Amino acid sequence: MISVSKLLCGLDAESDGLRYDAADESSEDQITEDKQRRPVVVWNLTKQCNLYCSHCYAAADTETAPGELSTAEGKALLDDLAEFGVPVVLFSGGEPLVRDDLEELVAYASDAGVRPVLSTNGTLLTEERAEALKDAGLRYAGVSVDGLPERNDAFRGQDGAFDAAVRGIEHSLDAGLKTGLRYTITEANAPDLPGVVDLLHDVGVDRFCFYHLDYGGRGAAISDADLSPADTREAVRAVCDLTREYHAQGEEIETLLVGNYADAGFLVEYAREELGDARADRVHSYLEANGGDPTGERIADVDYQGNVHLTQFWQGYSLGNVRDRPFGELWTDDHNPLLAGLRDRADRLTGRCADCRYRSVCRGGSRLRALAAGGPFDPDPKCYLTERERRPDGAGSAGDAAAD
């Protein structure tokens, strides 16, 4: 994740230590004082979902799939993650709220010292469950809204999903939970971006996560609906502009870009153009501390059957299963050539990534999209930086046309 609000507006956040090794600069209580050493773990604790979204990376279904980790196995996993030093576990799905032991597992994670957060479509987040999750120790709920009513409901396969998600957001806020809105952009819903940002302001949400489409699960089937590099660039510029506009009005919305580390290079160029060289250099320093694409390093996934993945989007490749070996053993097994390669990828990147001046803050972008385009060390086809921006002398500008 890349925090636009931190980098362009100086907004402090609880993740400054974890993400930028900048805890001592922040006025907010920190998730951790130290730079991230262990991965944030996404746990897809079920494949079942009450919706059927066209972009679902987990290819969730409306029925329960066989082989889900039981409550007892889930607690054993959380003990394992705590012992390994995982800072955060993100309960996801499917739709995690279809499991009636979610509150029990959230409480167990909290008691074990792993920060529990939630990813949900929001439609099942009733007043009672929001309060129960807050009481269990949940620290954050991210609710997915992929456009305004018509487009969101078409995306999610159910009429009324938008209104139900907004009610879920309101219940979460009323319960005192920090709540964010998650939005994945495609050609279909791109026109709704300003309206979605206005929505979060109207309902009182102060955190916006802007996701690029990754090509996992059903997302791979709609890759042709992804934005072009030029349109992606304009959408990211719009996020930057909207964030700055809201902050200028005194609205401290935390805005994050997720899933395309070409955004890192663009933010440096944008800062240089709009805010000057000193701010651009500071943005670059923060992004170098952040470390670029986290696949196989700062993000991990455990699916509903216990298989461990390099990222939540890359469900087609597993490092092994936590029923057979502890998570920590699987994650530190450098005998796995792909895992070792991803952790030492700088000299393996090919094409335009090989000599890009932003390689240290991007690290090639999405490895899953690269794989879809050719191989795990090929360039991310969604890079939208221009040749001038990428070249070592750095003679480009954020106002240039998209990558050729």
C-alpha distance (Angstrom), angle and dihedral (degrees) to the residues before:
residue distance angle dihedral
M1 . . .
I2 3.79 . .
S3 3.79 117.6 .
V4 3.80 110.0 -139.9
S5 3.80 90.8 -178.2
K6 3.80 92.3 53.5
L7 3.77 96.2 44.9
L8 3.80 100.4 40.2
C9 3.81 102.8 26.4
G10 3.82 104.0 26.7
L11 3.82 94.0 -121.9
D12 3.80 111.8 167.5
A13 3.80 117.9 -133.4
E14 3.80 137.8 -178.2
S15 3.81 90.0 -111.1
D16 3.82 96.8 58.2
G17 3.79 92.7 103.3
L18 3.79 94.7 43.5
R19 3.79 95.2 45.0
Y20 3.82 106.8 30.0
D21 3.82 105.4 16.5
A22 3.79 85.6 -117.6
A23 3.80 103.6 121.2
D24 3.80 92.4 127.8
E25 3.81 90.1 59.2
S26 3.81 95.4 51.9
S27 3.79 128.9 92.0
E28 3.84 90.8 -158.7
D29 3.80 126.5 90.9
Q30 3.78 105.1 -100.6
I31 3.82 131.8 -126.8
T32 3.79 84.3 -141.1
E33 3.78 133.5 -9.8
D34 3.79 92.1 -137.2
K35 3.78 134.9 69.0
Q36 3.79 112.2 -93.9
R37 3.81 113.2 -82.8
R38 3.81 100.2 165.6
P39 3.80 127.5 44.8
V40 3.75 127.4 -95.2
V41 3.81 102.5 -119.3
V42 3.78 123.7 -140.2
W43 3.80 109.8 -156.4
N44 3.80 113.6 -161.8
L45 3.78 91.9 -160.6
T46 3.81 93.5 -179.7
K47 3.79 138.4 18.3
Q48 3.78 91.4 -151.4
C49 3.79 120.1 103.1
N50 3.77 135.4 171.9
L51 3.83 89.9 -138.5
Y52 3.81 132.7 51.6
C53 3.80 107.6 -140.7
S54 3.78 119.9 -166.7
H55 3.83 93.6 -137.3
C56 3.83 100.1 42.7
Y57 3.81 108.6 145.9
A58 3.81 90.9 -161.6
A59 3.83 92.9 52.0
A60 3.80 88.0 -131.3
D61 3.79 121.2 -165.5
T62 3.77 136.3 -157.2
E63 3.82 93.5 -112.5
T64 3.79 130.0 66.8
A65 3.81 112.1 -97.4
P66 3.81 120.7 -138.9
G67 3.78 121.9 -102.5
E68 3.81 102.4 36.8
L69 3.78 114.6 164.9
S70 3.79 107.8 -102.2
T71 3.78 123.7 -127.1
A72 3.80 90.0 -97.8
E73 3.81 92.2 48.2
G74 3.79 89.6 47.2
K75 3.78 91.1 54.2
A76 3.80 90.0 49.1
L77 3.80 88.5 52.4
L78 3.81 91.3 50.4
D79 3.82 90.2 50.3
D80 3.80 88.3 51.4
L81 3.81 92.4 49.7
A82 3.79 91.4 48.0
E83 3.81 92.0 50.2
F84 3.81 90.2 49.4
G85 3.81 91.0 52.6
V86 3.80 100.1 -112.5
P87 3.83 106.6 170.3
V88 3.82 100.0 -157.4
V89 3.80 137.4 20.7
L90 3.80 117.3 -161.1
F91 3.80 111.9 -154.1
S92 3.79 106.2 -145.2
G93 3.78 140.5 148.8
G94 2.94 150.3 128.4
E95 3.76 83.3 -44.3
P96 3.83 109.9 -33.0
L97 3.81 92.6 -157.7
V98 3.81 90.7 70.3
R99 3.82 86.9 73.7
D100 3.78 111.9 83.4
D101 3.82 91.5 -155.2
L102 3.83 93.7 60.7
E103 3.80 93.7 105.6
E104 3.81 90.7 48.5
L105 3.79 91.4 51.7
V106 3.81 92.9 45.6
A107 3.80 89.9 52.6
Y108 3.80 91.0 48.0
A109 3.81 91.9 51.9
S110 3.79 91.4 47.9
D111 3.80 92.2 49.8
A112 3.82 90.0 48.3
G113 3.82 90.8 55.8
V114 3.81 98.1 -107.9
R115 3.80 112.8 127.0
P116 3.85 107.9 -120.1
V117 3.80 119.6 -145.5
L118 3.79 131.8 167.8
S119 3.80 138.1 -134.1
T120 3.81 111.9 -163.5
N121 3.78 142.4 154.9
G122 3.80 85.5 -127.3
T123 3.80 96.9 -135.7
L124 3.82 93.4 110.3
L125 3.79 95.4 41.1
T126 3.79 98.9 112.7
E127 3.77 124.8 178.6
E128 3.81 90.1 -102.5
R129 3.79 95.5 49.7
A130 3.79 93.4 45.2
E131 3.80 89.9 54.0
A132 3.82 91.6 45.4
L133 3.79 91.7 51.0
K134 3.79 91.3 48.6
D135 3.82 89.7 50.4
A136 3.82 89.7 48.7
G137 3.79 90.9 58.1
L138 3.80 103.7 -98.0
R139 3.80 108.5 164.0
Y140 3.78 102.8 -168.2
A141 3.83 141.0 9.0
G142 3.80 121.7 -156.6
V143 3.81 112.7 -162.0
S144 3.80 120.4 -162.6
V145 3.81 118.4 -132.7
D146 3.79 113.1 166.6
G147 3.77 101.9 -169.3
L148 3.77 139.4 -39.0
P149 3.84 119.1 -43.6
E150 3.80 102.7 -74.1
R151 3.79 97.1 43.1
N152 3.80 95.3 38.1
D153 3.81 92.7 51.9
A154 3.80 92.0 47.4
F155 3.82 90.0 48.8
R156 3.81 91.7 49.7
G157 3.77 98.5 41.3
Q158 3.79 98.5 -123.1
D159 3.78 135.0 90.3
G160 3.78 111.9 -125.8
A161 3.82 94.3 25.0
F162 3.81 91.4 120.9
D163 3.80 94.7 53.6
A164 3.80 91.5 44.6
A165 3.81 91.4 50.6
V166 3.81 91.6 50.7
R167 3.82 89.4 50.9
G168 3.80 88.3 50.9
I169 3.81 90.3 52.1
E170 3.79 90.4 50.6
H171 3.82 92.2 48.9
S172 3.80 90.1 49.5
L173 3.80 92.3 50.5
D174 3.81 91.9 45.4
A175 3.81 89.2 53.8
G176 3.79 89.6 56.1
L177 3.80 96.2 -108.9
K178 3.77 120.6 146.0
T179 3.79 101.4 -115.2
G180 3.78 133.7 -167.0
L181 3.77 136.7 -173.0
R182 3.82 119.6 -127.5
Y183 3.80 120.8 -157.7
T184 3.82 127.9 -179.2
I185 3.78 112.5 -159.2
T186 3.82 126.0 -140.2
E187 3.79 134.2 155.5
A188 3.80 88.7 -90.7
N189 3.80 98.2 58.0
A190 3.81 102.7 25.4
P191 3.84 92.0 102.9
D192 3.81 88.7 60.6
L193 3.82 95.4 60.1
P194 3.84 97.2 101.1
G195 3.80 90.3 44.6
V196 3.79 92.0 51.2
V197 3.82 90.6 51.8
D198 3.80 89.6 49.2
L199 3.82 89.2 49.2
L200 3.78 93.8 57.7
H201 3.79 89.3 50.5
D202 3.80 92.0 48.7
V203 3.82 94.8 51.7
G204 3.80 93.7 41.8
V205 3.80 100.8 -108.2
D206 3.79 112.7 148.0
R207 3.82 101.1 -171.6
F208 3.82 125.4 71.8
C209 3.82 123.1 -175.9
F210 3.81 112.9 -165.1
Y211 3.81 109.7 -160.7
H212 3.76 127.3 -162.4
L213 3.80 114.5 -144.4
D214 3.79 112.8 -96.6
Y215 3.77 119.8 -160.9
G216 3.79 101.6 -118.6
G217 3.80 129.6 118.8
R218 3.80 111.5 -18.5
G219 3.80 87.7 -10.9
A220 3.81 87.7 76.0
A221 3.81 90.2 58.2
I222 3.81 92.0 57.4
S223 3.80 98.4 41.1
D224 3.81 87.9 118.7
A225 3.83 86.9 64.6
D226 3.79 90.8 59.5
L227 3.78 118.1 113.4
S228 3.79 119.2 -97.2
P229 3.80 115.6 -110.0
A230 3.81 89.9 -103.3
D231 3.80 93.0 51.1
T232 3.80 91.0 44.3
R233 3.78 89.4 54.7
E234 3.78 91.7 51.5
A235 3.81 91.8 47.9
V236 3.81 91.4 52.0
R237 3.80 90.3 47.4
A238 3.81 88.3 51.8
V239 3.82 90.4 52.6
C240 3.81 89.8 51.2
D241 3.80 92.6 47.3
L242 3.82 94.1 45.9
T243 3.80 91.7 48.3
R244 3.79 92.1 51.9
E245 3.81 91.5 45.8
Y246 3.81 92.5 53.4
H247 3.80 92.1 46.1
A248 3.79 90.6 49.9
Q249 3.81 86.6 56.8
G250 3.81 91.3 51.8
E251 3.83 95.1 -102.7
E252 3.80 106.5 134.6
I253 3.79 100.2 -155.4
E254 3.81 113.9 169.3
T255 3.81 106.2 -136.8
L256 3.80 123.7 -168.0
L257 3.80 132.8 -174.1
V258 3.80 114.9 -148.2
G259 3.77 134.5 -171.5
N260 3.81 107.1 16.4
Y261 3.79 119.1 70.2
A262 3.79 92.1 -169.3
D263 3.80 77.7 84.9
A264 3.81 87.7 71.7
G265 3.78 93.4 60.3
F266 3.79 91.1 42.5
L267 3.81 92.1 52.5
V268 3.80 90.7 54.8
E269 3.81 90.2 50.0
Y270 3.82 91.6 44.8
A271 3.80 92.0 49.7
R272 3.79 91.6 49.6
E273 3.80 91.5 50.6
E274 3.81 97.7 42.6
L275 3.82 105.2 26.4
G276 3.81 107.5 22.7
D277 3.78 139.5 -107.7
A278 3.82 97.5 -65.8
R279 3.81 93.5 56.5
A280 3.81 91.3 43.4
D281 3.81 90.9 53.9
R282 3.80 90.4 49.1
V283 3.81 91.2 49.4
H284 3.81 89.2 51.4
S285 3.81 91.3 51.6
Y286 3.81 91.9 51.7
L287 3.79 91.1 48.2
E288 3.80 92.4 49.8
A289 3.80 88.3 53.8
N290 3.80 88.7 49.0
G291 3.79 90.4 57.0
G292 3.80 106.9 -142.0
D293 3.80 126.9 -107.4
P294 3.84 107.2 16.2
T295 3.82 100.4 -155.7
G296 3.79 110.3 142.1
E297 3.80 92.4 0.5
R298 3.81 120.4 53.7
I299 3.80 98.5 13.4
A300 3.80 129.6 50.8
D301 3.77 135.9 170.5
V302 3.80 134.3 -146.4
D303 3.78 112.7 -167.6
Y304 3.80 127.8 -147.2
Q305 3.83 91.7 -88.2
G306 3.82 94.2 48.2
N307 3.80 99.0 -101.0
V308 3.82 113.4 147.5
H309 3.81 118.4 -134.4
L310 3.80 135.3 -170.2
T311 3.81 90.7 -119.8
Q312 3.79 133.5 -9.2
F313 3.80 91.0 -102.1
W314 3.83 95.5 53.8
Q315 3.80 98.3 70.4
G316 3.80 93.9 148.1
Y317 3.82 94.5 74.4
S318 3.80 125.9 56.3
L319 3.80 132.5 -168.0
G320 3.81 90.1 -157.9
N321 3.77 139.2 -74.5
V322 3.80 130.0 -69.2
R323 3.81 89.2 -138.9
D324 3.81 86.8 67.1
R325 3.82 104.4 32.9
P326 3.81 133.9 11.2
F327 3.78 116.3 -94.0
G328 3.80 91.5 -117.4
E329 3.81 92.1 56.4
L330 3.78 92.4 49.8
W331 3.80 92.9 46.7
T332 3.81 95.0 49.8
D333 3.82 96.9 43.4
D334 3.79 100.6 117.7
H335 3.80 89.9 177.1
N336 3.79 84.8 83.7
P337 3.84 101.4 94.7
L338 3.79 96.1 -152.8
L339 3.80 93.2 49.0
A340 3.80 91.5 47.2
G341 3.79 91.2 46.7
L342 3.78 93.8 51.6
R343 3.78 90.5 51.8
D344 3.80 91.1 51.2
R345 3.78 97.8 34.9
A346 3.81 102.8 130.1
D347 3.81 94.9 92.8
R348 3.80 93.1 36.0
L349 3.80 96.6 59.8
T350 3.78 113.0 107.3
G351 3.79 139.7 -160.6
R352 3.77 118.8 13.3
C353 3.83 90.9 -8.2
A354 3.79 93.6 62.5
D355 3.81 97.0 77.0
C356 3.81 101.4 16.0
R357 3.80 113.3 139.6
Y358 3.82 89.0 -137.0
R359 3.80 95.5 53.7
S360 3.82 92.2 111.1
V361 3.82 93.3 55.6
C362 3.81 96.6 38.4
R363 3.83 107.1 28.5
G364 3.76 91.5 -159.5
G365 3.79 100.6 -51.4
S366 3.80 123.2 -115.4
R367 3.78 111.6 10.1
L368 3.80 90.3 -164.2
R369 3.80 93.2 56.5
A370 3.81 88.0 45.1
L371 3.79 89.4 53.0
A372 3.80 90.5 50.3
A373 3.80 88.5 53.2
G374 3.81 96.6 45.8
G375 3.79 120.9 -57.1
P376 3.82 142.9 -7.4
F377 3.82 93.2 -95.4
D378 3.79 97.8 41.4
P379 3.82 120.4 108.8
D380 3.79 118.2 -80.5
P381 3.82 104.0 -105.8
K382 3.81 88.9 -142.7
C383 3.82 93.8 65.7
Y384 3.78 106.6 124.3
L385 3.81 101.0 179.9
T386 3.78 114.7 122.3
E387 3.76 124.3 -117.7
R388 3.80 89.3 -109.6
E389 3.80 91.5 52.8
R390 3.79 92.6 48.5
R391 3.77 99.1 47.2
P392 3.81 118.3 100.7
D393 3.82 95.7 -113.0
G394 3.80 88.8 59.1
A395 3.79 97.6 -141.3
G396 3.81 94.5 153.6
S397 3.78 134.3 106.0
A398 3.80 134.9 -146.2
G399 3.79 86.6 -120.7
D400 3.81 92.4 64.8
A401 3.78 120.8 111.3
A402 3.80 118.0 -95.5
A403 3.78 122.9 -76.3
D404 3.77 116.2 -65.3
